[in-house]
């Protein structure tokens, strides 16, 4: 009986802590956490894309063949699969903050190693190891930000954080377009490495996720953090409303197999399909467009890099629109619309407009912007559909599908170029977008719902 009473008291205290978190509006406390974690995400994006703006220089310098291009691009994604799985598992046991910091340190150190690579093989190995850190940081960071958010307005709060990733891609594009022709290819890896190591140290100063602490039964630590959140509010707070539902304290540890248990199997399979479709298109375009513009359309290096950098500008613009609308449209409608319209634009290219480089630049840029907005929304959606005990595992495994698709995509682009030219590449992307529309139609809607209510 004493044990039952203690358990009930623990559950009551945990539910009250969640209710107190839910009543605190976005404040300076939240902004500091979002910006600090976002800085790591910014350089995650920078390091992920930097190879795209290095390859046009290294291909003639090191006499890299087409199959090797695909292998170099794919090697990082193979590392990212490992990183996503390992760091997701670790984040459930040792917390979100420490694991995000460790992943950031890994990709920072290996970015510096890339700068000192001397041939294709040495760069290939460095990019693979760097990918472990790149793959580990993003899902853990997404879970952390999601767990700091309250239900109302979570979509906007999260996507404003998530905009930092395409801003990182855009910065990579601009830096690559202007600095690589001037200072050489090594500058990209130096810019990606040094700041990342500084940010890794700053991450260790962030408070741990209160939801993770509550789930682990560490209520006193969570109480201290929630109190700081409340003190950061600028006005009076409403009384906390304790919602009915399962207790926030987990009586068991999240397991990999639970992702495919009956309670979560359907939503897991749907979200895996969303990740694979969105990132196969987006990351293949991101990594191949500079090379396509310079080798297929014979644009000068500077023009090719600038044209390719426009894709990330479009992504930032469309993601800002998504952030402002996502809590009105919902996750499902946005995903269906972006996949559908992006697929239409790529179909137009596939059926007759790839001979005109201007049309390719315009339509590929717009379609990437649309699909790129999906990349951010799926980072918002995935942590929402799992309970705290398995949120990092669920998100990490889901992001491993993006890595697998991103590893397959660049190699598939190389194959399709040899088979049917540029038109066949966009036809392949159109087919993938159609699958994405179908998967989006099967999503559950999560807007303005508490995480604890969604996951069950």
C-alpha positions as CSV (number, residue, x, y, z in Angstrom):
1,X,0.0,0.0,0.0
2,X,2.9,2.3,0.8
3,X,4.4,1.7,-2.5
4,X,1.1,2.4,-4.3
5,X,0.7,5.7,-2.4
6,X,4.3,6.7,-3.3
7,X,3.7,5.8,-6.9
8,X,0.5,7.8,-7.0
9,X,2.2,10.8,-5.4
10,X,5.0,10.6,-8.0
11,X,2.5,10.5,-10.8
12,X,0.6,13.5,-9.4
13,X,3.7,15.6,-9.0
14,X,4.8,14.7,-12.6
15,X,1.5,15.6,-14.1
16,X,1.5,18.9,-12.2
17,X,5.0,19.7,-13.6
18,X,3.8,19.0,-17.1
19,X,0.8,21.3,-16.5
20,X,3.1,24.0,-15.2
21,X,5.3,23.7,-18.3
22,X,2.2,23.9,-20.6
23,X,1.1,27.3,-19.1
24,X,4.5,29.1,-19.7
25,X,4.5,31.1,-23.0
26,X,7.6,31.4,-25.1
27,X,10.1,33.6,-23.2
28,X,13.7,34.6,-23.2
29,X,14.5,31.3,-21.5
30,X,13.0,29.4,-24.4
31,X,14.8,31.6,-27.0
32,X,18.2,31.1,-25.4
33,X,17.7,27.3,-25.5
34,X,16.3,27.4,-29.1
35,X,19.2,29.6,-30.3
36,X,21.9,27.6,-28.6
37,X,20.7,24.3,-29.8
38,X,19.9,25.9,-33.2
39,X,23.5,27.0,-33.5
40,X,24.5,23.3,-33.4
41,X,21.9,22.5,-36.0
42,X,23.1,25.4,-38.2
43,X,26.6,23.9,-38.4
44,X,25.1,20.4,-38.7
45,X,23.5,21.7,-41.9
46,X,26.7,23.5,-43.0
47,X,28.8,20.3,-42.6
48,X,26.2,18.1,-44.3
49,X,26.1,20.2,-47.4
50,X,29.7,21.5,-47.7
51,X,30.7,18.6,-49.9
52,X,28.4,19.7,-52.7
53,X,30.4,22.9,-53.1
54,X,33.7,21.2,-52.7
55,X,33.2,18.5,-55.3
56,X,33.2,20.8,-58.4
57,X,36.7,21.8,-57.5
58,X,38.0,18.3,-56.4
59,X,36.5,16.4,-59.4
60,X,39.1,17.8,-61.9
61,X,41.8,18.2,-59.2
62,X,41.7,14.6,-58.0
63,X,40.3,13.1,-61.3
64,X,37.2,11.8,-59.5
65,X,34.9,9.6,-61.7
66,X,31.1,9.8,-61.7
67,X,30.6,6.6,-59.5
68,X,33.0,8.1,-57.0
69,X,31.0,11.3,-56.8
70,X,28.0,9.3,-55.7
71,X,30.1,7.3,-53.3
72,X,31.5,10.4,-51.7
73,X,28.1,12.0,-51.2
74,X,26.6,8.7,-49.9
75,X,29.5,8.0,-47.5
76,X,28.3,10.7,-45.1
77,X,24.8,9.4,-45.1
78,X,25.9,5.9,-44.2
79,X,27.7,7.5,-41.2
80,X,24.5,9.5,-40.4
81,X,22.5,6.3,-40.2
82,X,24.9,5.0,-37.5
83,X,24.9,8.3,-35.7
84,X,21.1,8.6,-35.7
85,X,20.7,5.2,-34.2
86,X,23.5,5.3,-31.7
87,X,22.8,8.8,-30.4
88,X,19.0,8.2,-30.3
89,X,19.6,5.2,-28.0
90,X,22.1,7.2,-25.9
91,X,19.7,10.2,-25.5
92,X,17.1,8.0,-23.9
93,X,19.6,6.9,-21.3
94,X,21.9,9.8,-20.7
95,X,19.8,12.8,-21.7
96,X,19.3,15.1,-24.7
97,X,21.8,17.8,-24.0
98,X,25.0,15.7,-23.4
99,X,24.3,13.6,-26.5
100,X,23.7,16.6,-28.7
101,X,26.9,18.1,-27.5
102,X,28.9,14.9,-28.1
103,X,27.5,14.6,-31.7
104,X,28.4,18.3,-32.4
105,X,31.9,17.8,-31.2
106,X,32.4,14.8,-33.5
107,X,31.3,16.5,-36.6
108,X,33.3,19.6,-35.7
109,X,36.5,17.6,-35.2
110,X,36.0,15.6,-38.4
111,X,35.3,18.8,-40.4
112,X,38.8,19.9,-39.5
113,X,40.0,16.4,-40.6
114,X,38.3,16.9,-43.9
115,X,40.2,20.1,-44.5
116,X,43.5,18.2,-44.2
117,X,42.5,15.3,-46.5
118,X,45.1,14.7,-49.2
119,X,43.2,12.4,-51.6
120,X,39.8,10.9,-52.4
121,X,40.2,8.0,-49.9
122,X,41.2,10.1,-46.9
123,X,38.3,12.5,-47.5
124,X,35.9,9.6,-47.9
125,X,36.9,8.2,-44.5
126,X,36.7,11.6,-42.8
127,X,33.3,12.3,-44.3
128,X,32.0,9.0,-43.1
129,X,33.0,9.6,-39.5
130,X,31.8,13.2,-39.7
131,X,28.4,11.8,-40.8
132,X,28.1,9.9,-37.5
133,X,28.1,13.3,-35.6
134,X,25.9,15.0,-38.2
135,X,23.4,12.1,-38.0
136,X,23.4,12.1,-34.3
137,X,22.8,15.8,-33.6
138,X,19.7,16.5,-35.5
139,X,17.2,14.0,-34.1
140,X,18.3,14.6,-30.5
141,X,18.1,18.4,-31.0
142,X,14.6,18.0,-32.6
143,X,13.4,16.0,-29.6
144,X,14.9,18.5,-27.1
145,X,13.2,21.5,-28.8
146,X,9.9,19.6,-29.1
147,X,9.9,18.7,-25.4
148,X,10.5,22.3,-24.4
149,X,7.4,23.4,-26.4
150,X,3.9,23.7,-25.1
151,X,1.0,22.3,-27.1
152,X,-0.5,25.6,-28.3
153,X,1.7,27.1,-31.0
154,X,4.2,24.2,-30.9
155,X,4.3,24.1,-34.7
156,X,5.4,27.8,-35.0
157,X,7.8,27.5,-32.1
158,X,9.5,24.4,-33.5
159,X,9.6,25.5,-37.1
160,X,11.2,28.8,-36.2
161,X,13.9,26.7,-34.6
162,X,14.0,24.4,-37.6
163,X,14.5,27.3,-39.9
164,X,18.1,27.4,-38.6
165,X,18.8,24.2,-40.6
166,X,18.0,25.7,-44.0
167,X,19.6,28.9,-43.0
168,X,22.7,26.8,-42.5
169,X,22.2,25.2,-45.9
170,X,21.8,28.7,-47.4
171,X,24.9,30.0,-45.6
172,X,26.8,26.9,-47.0
173,X,25.6,27.8,-50.5
174,X,26.6,31.4,-50.3
175,X,29.9,30.6,-48.7
176,X,30.6,27.9,-51.3
177,X,29.6,30.2,-54.2
178,X,31.8,33.1,-53.0
179,X,34.6,31.7,-50.9
180,X,35.5,28.4,-52.7
181,X,36.5,30.1,-56.0
182,X,38.5,32.7,-54.0
183,X,40.1,30.8,-51.1
184,X,39.9,27.2,-52.2
185,X,37.9,24.1,-51.1
186,X,39.5,23.7,-47.6
187,X,37.8,26.9,-46.4
188,X,34.4,25.2,-46.3
189,X,35.6,22.5,-43.8
190,X,37.5,25.0,-41.6
191,X,34.3,27.2,-41.4
192,X,32.3,24.1,-40.5
193,X,34.7,22.8,-37.8
194,X,36.0,25.6,-35.6
195,X,32.6,27.1,-34.6
196,X,31.1,23.7,-34.0
197,X,33.6,22.9,-31.3
198,X,32.8,26.1,-29.5
199,X,29.1,25.4,-29.7
200,X,29.6,21.9,-28.3
201,X,30.9,23.5,-25.1
202,X,27.9,25.9,-25.0
203,X,25.4,23.1,-25.4
204,X,26.7,21.6,-22.1
205,X,25.5,24.7,-20.3
206,X,21.8,24.2,-21.4
207,X,19.3,22.8,-19.0
208,X,18.2,19.2,-19.6
209,X,14.7,18.5,-21.0
210,X,12.3,18.6,-18.1
211,X,10.1,16.0,-19.8
212,X,13.0,13.6,-20.0
213,X,13.9,14.2,-16.4
214,X,10.2,13.7,-15.4
215,X,10.1,10.5,-17.4
216,X,13.2,9.2,-15.6
217,X,11.7,10.0,-12.2
218,X,14.1,12.8,-11.5
219,X,11.4,15.2,-10.4
220,X,13.5,17.5,-8.2
221,X,15.8,18.4,-11.1
222,X,12.8,18.9,-13.4
223,X,11.2,21.1,-10.7
224,X,14.2,23.4,-10.6
225,X,14.2,23.8,-14.4
226,X,10.4,24.4,-14.6
227,X,10.7,27.0,-11.9
228,X,13.3,28.9,-14.0
229,X,11.0,28.7,-17.0
230,X,8.2,30.2,-14.9
231,X,10.3,33.0,-13.6
232,X,11.3,33.9,-17.2
233,X,7.6,34.7,-18.0
234,X,7.0,38.4,-18.3
235,X,3.4,38.4,-17.0
236,X,1.2,36.5,-14.5
237,X,0.7,32.9,-15.4
238,X,-2.7,31.1,-15.4
239,X,-3.3,28.3,-12.9
240,X,-1.9,25.0,-14.2
241,X,-4.5,22.6,-15.6
242,X,-3.6,19.0,-15.1
243,X,-4.9,17.0,-18.0
244,X,-6.3,13.5,-17.7
245,X,-4.2,10.8,-19.3
246,X,-1.4,8.4,-18.7
247,X,1.2,9.4,-16.1
248,X,4.3,11.2,-17.5
249,X,6.6,9.0,-15.5
250,X,7.6,5.9,-17.5
251,X,7.4,2.6,-15.8
252,X,9.5,1.0,-18.5
253,X,12.3,1.9,-20.8
254,X,11.6,2.6,-24.5
255,X,12.6,-0.3,-26.7
256,X,13.4,-0.5,-30.5
257,X,10.8,-3.2,-31.0
258,X,8.1,-1.0,-29.5
259,X,8.2,1.2,-32.7
260,X,6.5,-1.7,-34.5
261,X,4.3,-2.8,-31.7
262,X,0.5,-2.6,-32.5
263,X,0.1,0.7,-30.7
264,X,2.7,2.5,-32.9
265,X,3.2,0.3,-36.0
266,X,1.0,2.3,-38.4
267,X,2.3,5.7,-37.5
268,X,5.9,4.4,-37.5
269,X,5.6,3.0,-41.1
270,X,3.9,6.2,-42.3
271,X,6.6,8.5,-40.9
272,X,9.4,6.3,-42.2
273,X,7.9,6.7,-45.7
274,X,7.6,10.5,-45.3
275,X,11.3,10.7,-44.3
276,X,12.5,8.5,-47.1
277,X,10.5,10.3,-49.8
278,X,11.2,13.9,-48.7
279,X,14.9,13.5,-48.2
280,X,15.6,11.3,-51.2
281,X,14.4,14.2,-53.3
282,X,15.8,17.1,-51.3
283,X,19.3,15.8,-50.5
284,X,19.8,14.4,-54.0
285,X,19.0,17.8,-55.5
286,X,21.1,19.6,-52.9
287,X,24.2,17.5,-53.5
288,X,23.9,17.1,-57.2
289,X,22.7,20.4,-58.5
290,X,26.1,22.2,-58.4
291,X,27.7,19.3,-60.3
292,X,24.8,19.1,-62.8
293,X,25.0,22.8,-63.6
294,X,28.8,22.7,-64.1
295,X,29.1,19.4,-65.9
296,X,25.8,18.9,-67.8
297,X,25.0,22.5,-68.5
298,X,28.6,23.7,-68.6
299,X,28.0,26.8,-66.4
300,X,31.2,28.4,-65.1
301,X,32.0,27.4,-61.6
302,X,30.9,30.6,-60.0
303,X,27.6,30.6,-61.8
304,X,27.0,27.0,-61.1
305,X,27.5,27.4,-57.4
306,X,25.3,30.5,-57.3
307,X,22.5,28.8,-59.1
308,X,22.6,25.8,-56.8
309,X,22.6,28.1,-53.7
310,X,19.2,29.5,-54.7
311,X,17.5,26.2,-53.7
312,X,18.3,27.0,-50.0
313,X,17.0,30.5,-50.3
314,X,13.7,29.1,-51.6
315,X,13.6,26.6,-48.7
316,X,14.0,29.4,-46.1
317,X,11.3,31.5,-47.7
318,X,8.8,28.6,-47.9
319,X,9.7,27.4,-44.4
320,X,8.9,30.8,-43.0
321,X,5.5,30.6,-44.6
322,X,5.1,27.1,-43.1
323,X,6.0,28.3,-39.6
324,X,3.4,31.0,-39.8
325,X,0.6,28.7,-41.1
326,X,1.4,25.2,-39.7
327,X,-0.8,25.6,-36.6
328,X,-3.7,26.6,-38.8
329,X,-3.3,24.2,-41.8
330,X,-2.0,21.3,-39.6
331,X,0.8,19.0,-40.4
332,X,-1.1,16.7,-42.7
333,X,-2.5,19.3,-45.1
334,X,0.8,21.1,-45.5
335,X,2.7,17.8,-46.3
336,X,0.1,16.7,-48.9
337,X,0.2,20.1,-50.6
338,X,4.0,20.5,-50.6
339,X,4.6,17.0,-52.0
340,X,1.8,17.4,-54.6
341,X,2.9,20.8,-55.9
342,X,6.6,19.9,-55.8
343,X,5.9,16.7,-57.8
344,X,4.0,18.7,-60.4
345,X,6.9,21.1,-60.9
346,X,9.3,18.2,-61.3
347,X,7.0,16.4,-63.7
348,X,7.0,19.6,-65.9
349,X,10.8,19.3,-66.0
350,X,10.7,15.6,-66.7
351,X,8.4,16.0,-69.7
352,X,10.2,18.5,-71.8
353,X,12.0,21.4,-70.2
354,X,15.4,20.0,-69.1
355,X,17.1,21.4,-72.2
356,X,16.6,24.9,-71.0
357,X,19.0,25.6,-68.0
358,X,16.9,28.6,-66.9
359,X,13.8,26.5,-66.6
360,X,15.8,23.9,-64.7
361,X,17.1,26.5,-62.3
362,X,13.6,28.0,-61.7
363,X,11.5,24.8,-61.4
364,X,14.2,22.8,-59.5
365,X,14.6,25.7,-57.1
366,X,10.9,26.0,-56.4
367,X,10.3,22.3,-56.1
368,X,13.3,22.0,-53.7
369,X,11.8,24.8,-51.6
370,X,8.5,22.9,-51.3
371,X,10.1,19.6,-50.5
372,X,12.5,21.3,-48.2
373,X,9.7,22.6,-46.1
374,X,8.5,19.0,-45.7
375,X,11.9,18.2,-44.3
376,X,11.3,20.6,-41.5
377,X,7.7,19.7,-40.8
378,X,8.6,16.0,-40.6
379,X,11.1,16.9,-37.9
380,X,8.3,18.6,-36.1
381,X,5.8,15.8,-36.6
382,X,7.9,12.7,-35.6
383,X,8.7,13.6,-32.0
384,X,5.0,14.4,-31.5
385,X,3.8,10.9,-32.2
386,X,5.9,9.0,-29.6
387,X,5.9,9.1,-25.8
388,X,8.9,10.5,-23.9
389,X,10.4,7.1,-23.1
390,X,10.9,6.3,-26.8
391,X,10.8,9.8,-28.4
392,X,14.5,9.9,-29.2
393,X,14.5,6.3,-30.4
394,X,11.5,6.9,-32.6
395,X,12.9,10.1,-34.1
396,X,16.4,8.6,-34.5
397,X,15.2,5.5,-36.3
398,X,13.0,7.7,-38.5
399,X,15.9,9.9,-39.5
400,X,17.9,6.9,-40.3
401,X,15.5,6.4,-43.2
402,X,16.4,9.9,-44.5
403,X,20.0,8.8,-44.4
404,X,19.3,5.6,-46.2
405,X,17.3,7.4,-48.8
406,X,20.0,10.1,-49.1
407,X,22.6,7.5,-49.5
408,X,20.6,5.8,-52.3
409,X,19.5,9.0,-53.9
410,X,22.8,10.4,-55.2
411,X,23.8,7.0,-56.5
412,X,20.4,6.6,-58.2
413,X,20.9,10.1,-59.8
414,X,24.2,9.0,-61.3
415,X,22.6,5.9,-62.7
416,X,19.6,7.7,-64.1
417,X,21.9,10.3,-65.8
418,X,23.7,7.5,-67.6
419,X,20.4,5.8,-68.4
420,X,18.2,8.6,-69.6
421,X,19.7,12.0,-68.9
422,X,18.5,14.8,-66.7
423,X,14.8,14.3,-67.6
424,X,14.9,10.7,-66.2
425,X,16.2,12.1,-62.9
426,X,13.2,14.4,-62.5
427,X,10.9,11.7,-63.5
428,X,12.3,9.6,-60.7
429,X,11.8,12.4,-58.3
430,X,8.2,12.9,-59.5
431,X,7.4,9.2,-58.7
432,X,8.9,9.6,-55.2
433,X,6.7,12.7,-54.6
434,X,3.6,10.7,-55.5
435,X,4.4,8.1,-52.9
436,X,5.0,11.0,-50.4
437,X,1.5,12.4,-51.1
438,X,0.0,9.0,-50.3
439,X,1.9,8.7,-47.1
440,X,0.9,12.2,-46.0
441,X,-2.8,11.3,-46.5
442,X,-2.3,8.6,-43.8
443,X,-0.9,10.9,-41.1
444,X,-2.6,11.6,-37.8
445,X,-3.1,15.3,-37.0
446,X,-1.2,16.7,-34.0
447,X,-1.6,20.5,-34.1
448,X,-2.2,22.2,-30.7
449,X,-2.3,18.8,-28.8
450,X,-0.1,18.1,-25.8
451,X,2.7,15.6,-26.5
452,X,1.4,13.4,-23.7
453,X,-2.1,13.3,-25.2
454,X,-0.9,12.4,-28.7
455,X,1.4,9.6,-27.7
456,X,-1.0,7.9,-25.4
